[in-house]
Amino acid sequence: MDDTTLETDPALRGRVLTSIGTLLPRVLKKELAEVPENACLFDDLGLTSAGTLELILELEEALDIQVDVEQIGEDDLRSVASLADFVAGHTIAED
């Protein structure tokens, strides 16, 4: 299945965005004034690959979801918005 066929739940995406804004300062261990959707996770915010994994784990816990990280690619980690799109489009239904 390619990424264009995945449905992104707009309500979930909004919750993911809000949670990223809440969780990023904790993961980065620094205060952030505001986290714009177009902020680059690595260049603008200083996130590391280990921090990215921590952020996704925190998102899963905060939103009570599971994310299929097997599918994640470099483009999905470019910005806050692309990460939110990825998370909202790659949740795994729990039985």
C-alpha positions in Angstrom: 0.0 0.0 0.0 1.5 3.4 -0.9 1.2 6.5 1.2 -1.3 8.2 -1.0 -4.0 5.7 -0.1 -3.8 6.3 3.6 -6.6 8.3 5.1 -5.4 10.9 7.6 -8.0 11.5 10.4 -8.1 15.4 10.7 -9.2 15.2 14.3 -6.4 12.9 15.2 -3.9 15.0 13.3 -5.0 18.0 15.3 -4.5 16.1 18.5 -1.1 14.9 17.3 0.0 18.5 16.5 -1.2 19.8 19.9 0.7 16.9 21.6 3.9 17.5 19.7 3.8 21.1 20.9 3.3 19.9 24.5 5.8 17.0 24.4 8.7 18.6 22.4 10.0 20.8 25.2 10.1 17.7 27.5 11.9 15.6 24.8 14.3 18.4 24.0 14.7 19.3 27.6 14.4 23.0 26.8 11.6 25.6 26.7 10.0 26.4 23.4 8.0 29.5 22.9 5.8 28.1 20.1 6.2 25.2 17.7 5.0 26.2 14.3 3.8 23.4 11.9 6.5 24.3 9.4 9.3 24.1 12.0 12.0 21.7 10.8 12.4 19.0 13.6 16.2 18.7 13.2 17.4 22.0 11.9 15.0 24.4 13.6 14.3 22.5 16.8 17.5 20.5 17.2 15.8 17.1 17.5 18.0 14.0 17.2 17.1 10.6 15.8 17.0 9.3 19.4 14.8 12.3 20.3 12.5 11.5 17.4 11.9 8.0 18.7 11.3 9.3 22.2 8.8 11.8 20.8 6.9 9.1 18.9 6.8 6.9 22.0 5.6 9.9 24.1 2.9 10.6 21.4 1.7 7.0 21.5 1.4 7.1 25.3 -0.2 10.6 25.4 -2.8 9.8 22.7 -3.2 6.1 23.5 -2.3 5.1 20.0 0.2 2.8 18.3 2.2 4.1 15.4 3.6 1.9 12.6 7.2 3.3 12.7 8.4 0.6 10.2 7.0 2.9 7.4 8.6 6.2 8.6 10.9 7.9 6.2 13.2 10.9 6.1 10.4 13.1 4.5 8.1 12.2 7.4 10.6 13.8 9.8 11.2 17.0 8.0 8.8 19.2 9.9 6.2 19.2 12.7 3.4 19.0 10.1 4.9 16.1 8.2 5.4 14.1 11.5 1.8 14.9 12.5 0.6 13.7 9.0 2.7 10.5 9.4 1.5 9.7 12.9 -2.2 10.4 12.0 -1.9 8.2 8.9 0.0 5.3 10.3 -1.8 4.4 13.5 -2.3 0.7 14.1 -5.7 -0.4 15.3 -5.4 -2.3 18.6 -7.5 -5.4 19.0 
